[in-house]
Amino acid sequence: MLPGAHPDSHEVHVLAFIDNVVIPFLNSLYGAVGYLGVMIAMAIESAMIPLPSELILPYAGFLVSDPSQLEPLTGQPWNFWIVVVVATIGNTIGSLIAYAIGAYGGRPFLERYGKYLLIRPHEIDLADDFFARHGGATVFIGRLLPIVRTFISFPAGVARMPLRRFIVFSTAGAFLWSMLLVYAGTVLGENWQDIRHALQPFDALIAVVVIIAVVLFVWWRLGTPGRPGRKADGAPS
């Protein structure tokens, strides 16, 4: 931050939450159960609970980079590939929870109440068709995007994407994401938190894109009111 600059209140609250809650939680978890803690943290993150992997994984990478840091379950220095594998396993476990919520809770809810959310039954069928055709690429790419990666399993579950296909592509994306962020943590060392700050602009951009998409969807479903050439009631002129 530049001298004399003042962070806005939202940034202050976010940073305070990270400093006072997230980092102490990770420190206690890793200190108590080591690799298992990485798995638990990634399962939480992938089950649609906002515990950012941009902190979970680089912190583990920092521990890997310091040979004096001993993993409590093995009593040995932290190993890069073990961290990547347990992180991927945790991600897969959490993603299956989110998938199940979408398949067994979200879909019946949308079928019954979707009309109040401007979602028609045939549009759920369209989502099914989309995930049948493009679900693999969607899930894989989604696993590599901040924010999106936390929630992508839910719509895959709602669309009943074939479970085996979902696991394959979700796990592949999670493995690549975990490898990159753990490696970044090893490079940054004690400055491992910098990766979170580096990715924050992408978080904001993705959030804006999602909001715009929702607004455009609602505008379209209401009949594109205000568009030139349309009457006030949304009927064509």
C-alpha positions as CSV (number, residue, x, y, z in Angstrom):
1,M,0.0,0.0,0.0
2,L,1.3,3.4,-0.9
3,P,2.2,5.8,2.0
4,G,-0.8,7.9,3.0
5,A,-3.2,5.6,1.3
6,H,-6.2,4.3,3.3
7,P,-7.9,1.0,2.6
8,D,-11.6,1.1,2.3
9,S,-13.7,-0.4,5.2
10,H,-14.5,-3.6,3.2
11,E,-10.8,-4.3,2.6
12,V,-10.1,-3.7,6.3
13,H,-12.8,-6.1,7.3
14,V,-11.6,-8.8,4.9
15,L,-7.9,-8.4,5.9
16,A,-8.9,-8.5,9.6
17,F,-10.9,-11.7,9.0
18,I,-7.9,-13.3,7.3
19,D,-5.5,-12.2,10.0
20,N,-7.6,-12.9,13.0
21,V,-9.6,-16.0,11.8
22,V,-8.4,-17.8,8.7
23,I,-4.6,-17.8,9.3
24,P,-4.8,-18.8,13.0
25,F,-7.2,-21.6,12.0
26,L,-4.9,-22.9,9.3
27,N,-1.9,-22.6,11.7
28,S,-3.7,-24.6,14.4
29,L,-5.0,-27.2,11.9
30,Y,-1.6,-27.8,10.2
31,G,0.2,-27.8,13.5
32,A,-2.2,-30.4,14.9
33,V,-2.8,-32.8,12.0
34,G,-0.4,-31.7,9.2
35,Y,-1.3,-33.2,5.9
36,L,-4.7,-34.2,7.1
37,G,-5.3,-30.6,8.0
38,V,-4.6,-29.6,4.3
39,M,-7.1,-32.2,3.2
40,I,-9.7,-30.9,5.7
41,A,-9.2,-27.3,4.7
42,M,-9.5,-28.1,1.0
43,A,-12.6,-30.2,1.6
44,I,-14.2,-27.2,3.4
45,E,-13.3,-24.9,0.5
46,S,-14.7,-27.2,-2.1
47,A,-18.0,-27.7,-0.2
48,M,-19.0,-24.1,-0.9
49,I,-17.7,-22.7,2.3
50,P,-15.5,-19.6,1.6
51,L,-12.2,-20.7,3.0
52,P,-9.9,-19.5,0.3
53,S,-7.5,-22.1,-1.3
54,E,-5.3,-19.0,-2.1
55,L,-4.3,-19.2,1.5
56,I,-4.7,-22.9,2.3
57,L,-2.2,-24.0,-0.4
58,P,0.5,-21.3,-0.4
59,Y,0.8,-21.6,3.4
60,A,1.4,-25.4,2.9
61,G,3.9,-24.5,0.2
62,F,5.7,-22.2,2.7
63,L,6.0,-25.1,5.1
64,V,7.4,-27.2,2.3
65,S,10.0,-24.6,1.6
66,D,11.3,-24.5,5.2
67,P,13.1,-27.8,6.1
68,S,12.9,-26.9,9.8
69,Q,9.1,-27.2,9.7
70,L,8.2,-30.7,10.6
71,E,4.9,-32.3,9.6
72,P,3.3,-33.5,12.9
73,L,2.0,-36.9,11.6
74,T,5.2,-38.1,10.1
75,G,7.8,-36.1,12.1
76,Q,9.5,-35.3,8.7
77,P,9.8,-32.1,6.7
78,W,6.8,-31.3,4.6
79,N,6.8,-33.0,1.2
80,F,5.6,-31.1,-1.9
81,W,3.9,-34.0,-3.7
82,I,2.2,-35.3,-0.6
83,V,0.7,-31.9,0.0
84,V,-0.5,-31.7,-3.6
85,V,-2.1,-35.2,-3.4
86,V,-3.9,-34.7,-0.1
87,A,-5.1,-31.2,-1.2
88,T,-6.5,-32.8,-4.4
89,I,-8.2,-35.6,-2.3
90,G,-9.7,-33.0,0.0
91,N,-10.9,-31.0,-3.0
92,T,-12.6,-34.0,-4.4
93,I,-14.3,-34.9,-1.2
94,G,-15.7,-31.4,-0.8
95,S,-16.7,-31.2,-4.4
96,L,-18.7,-34.4,-4.0
97,I,-20.6,-32.9,-1.1
98,A,-21.4,-29.8,-3.2
99,Y,-22.4,-32.1,-6.1
100,A,-24.7,-34.1,-3.9
101,I,-26.4,-30.9,-2.5
102,G,-27.1,-29.8,-6.1
103,A,-28.3,-33.2,-7.2
104,Y,-30.5,-34.1,-4.2
105,G,-31.4,-30.7,-2.8
106,G,-30.9,-28.0,-5.4
107,R,-32.6,-29.8,-8.3
108,P,-35.9,-30.6,-6.5
109,F,-35.9,-27.0,-5.1
110,L,-35.5,-25.5,-8.6
111,E,-38.1,-27.8,-10.1
112,R,-40.6,-26.7,-7.5
113,Y,-39.7,-23.1,-6.9
114,G,-37.6,-22.2,-9.9
115,K,-40.4,-20.2,-11.5
116,Y,-40.1,-17.7,-8.6
117,L,-36.5,-17.3,-9.5
118,L,-37.3,-16.9,-13.2
119,I,-36.1,-20.4,-14.0
120,R,-38.4,-22.5,-16.2
121,P,-38.4,-26.4,-16.1
122,H,-37.1,-26.6,-19.7
123,E,-34.1,-24.4,-18.8
124,I,-33.1,-27.0,-16.2
125,D,-33.2,-29.5,-19.0
126,L,-31.1,-27.2,-21.1
127,A,-28.6,-27.2,-18.2
128,D,-28.6,-31.0,-18.2
129,D,-27.9,-31.0,-22.0
130,F,-25.1,-28.4,-21.6
131,F,-23.3,-30.4,-18.9
132,A,-23.8,-33.6,-20.9
133,R,-22.0,-31.9,-23.8
134,H,-19.5,-29.5,-22.2
135,G,-19.5,-30.4,-18.5
136,G,-16.0,-31.8,-18.5
137,A,-14.4,-28.7,-19.8
138,T,-16.7,-26.5,-17.7
139,V,-15.7,-28.3,-14.5
140,F,-12.0,-28.5,-15.3
141,I,-11.8,-24.8,-16.2
142,G,-14.0,-23.8,-13.3
143,R,-11.5,-25.5,-10.9
144,L,-8.9,-23.1,-12.1
145,L,-10.9,-19.9,-11.4
146,P,-11.1,-18.2,-8.0
147,I,-14.6,-18.0,-6.6
148,V,-16.0,-20.2,-9.4
149,R,-14.0,-23.2,-8.2
150,T,-15.7,-23.1,-4.9
151,F,-19.2,-23.4,-6.4
152,I,-18.9,-25.2,-9.8
153,S,-19.8,-28.6,-8.3
154,F,-23.3,-27.4,-7.3
155,P,-24.6,-26.7,-10.8
156,A,-22.9,-29.9,-12.0
157,G,-25.0,-31.7,-9.4
158,V,-28.2,-29.9,-10.3
159,A,-27.6,-30.9,-14.0
160,R,-26.9,-34.5,-12.9
161,M,-23.6,-34.5,-14.8
162,P,-22.4,-38.2,-14.9
163,L,-20.6,-38.7,-11.6
164,R,-17.6,-40.5,-12.9
165,R,-17.0,-37.8,-15.6
166,F,-17.4,-35.1,-12.9
167,I,-14.9,-36.7,-10.6
168,V,-12.3,-37.1,-13.4
169,F,-12.4,-33.5,-14.6
170,S,-12.9,-32.0,-11.2
171,T,-9.9,-34.0,-9.8
172,A,-7.7,-33.1,-12.8
173,G,-8.5,-29.3,-12.4
174,A,-7.9,-29.5,-8.6
175,F,-4.6,-31.3,-9.0
176,L,-3.3,-28.6,-11.4
177,W,-4.6,-25.8,-9.2
178,S,-3.1,-27.4,-6.0
179,M,0.3,-28.0,-7.7
180,L,0.5,-24.3,-8.9
181,L,-0.5,-22.7,-5.6
182,V,1.7,-25.0,-3.5
183,Y,4.6,-24.3,-5.8
184,A,3.9,-20.6,-5.5
185,G,4.0,-20.9,-1.7
186,T,7.4,-22.6,-1.9
187,V,8.7,-19.8,-4.1
188,L,7.3,-17.0,-2.0
189,G,8.4,-18.6,1.3
190,E,7.5,-16.4,4.3
191,N,5.7,-14.0,1.9
192,W,3.2,-16.8,0.9
193,Q,0.2,-14.5,1.6
194,D,1.3,-12.3,-1.4
195,I,-0.4,-14.9,-3.7
196,R,-3.8,-14.0,-2.2
197,H,-3.2,-10.3,-2.9
198,A,-2.0,-11.1,-6.4
199,L,-5.3,-13.0,-7.2
200,Q,-7.6,-10.4,-5.6
201,P,-8.1,-8.5,-8.9
202,F,-9.2,-11.7,-10.5
203,D,-11.7,-12.3,-7.7
204,A,-13.2,-8.9,-8.3
205,L,-13.3,-9.3,-12.0
206,I,-15.0,-12.7,-11.8
207,A,-17.5,-11.3,-9.2
208,V,-18.4,-8.5,-11.6
209,V,-18.9,-10.8,-14.5
210,V,-21.2,-13.1,-12.4
211,I,-23.3,-10.1,-11.3
212,I,-23.6,-8.8,-14.8
213,A,-24.6,-12.2,-16.1
214,V,-27.3,-12.4,-13.4
215,V,-28.6,-8.9,-14.2
216,L,-28.7,-9.7,-18.0
217,F,-30.5,-13.0,-17.3
218,V,-33.2,-11.3,-15.2
219,W,-33.5,-8.5,-17.8
220,W,-33.9,-11.0,-20.6
221,R,-36.5,-13.1,-18.6
222,L,-38.6,-10.0,-17.9
223,G,-38.8,-9.3,-21.6
224,T,-35.9,-6.9,-22.1
225,P,-37.8,-3.9,-20.7
226,G,-36.5,-0.6,-22.0
227,R,-35.0,-2.0,-25.1
228,P,-35.6,0.2,-28.2
229,G,-38.4,-1.3,-30.3
230,R,-40.3,-2.8,-27.4
231,K,-43.5,-1.7,-25.8
232,A,-43.7,-1.0,-22.1
233,D,-45.3,-4.4,-21.4
234,G,-42.4,-6.1,-23.1
235,A,-44.3,-7.1,-26.2
236,P,-42.7,-6.4,-29.6
237,S,-43.8,-3.2,-31.3
